[in-house]
Amino acid sequence: MSVLTRLAGQVMRGLLVPKPVVVQEAAGFKVRKFLKLRCQYCYFVRVNGRMHVECTAQGRHKQREPFNVKLLW
């Protein structure tokens, strides 16, 4: 095997390797029995009969009340 064919094989192998996929994970709501505002940008919202805390500054401040199982049936 010549040096040229070996070098060409290494270049082709490098081109055929798939690029890693970057996944941005999003945080969901924290389920808490007692909701509280954690910063000045947090505010309360009522959605489908449940209280939620939304935050425009920090997405990790999002909270919601747990489901009332008695109302589901």
ABEGO torsion letter per residue (X at the ends): XBAAAAAAAAAAAAAABBBBBBBBBBBBBBBBABBBBABAABBBBBBGGBBBBBBAABAAABBBBBBBAAAAX
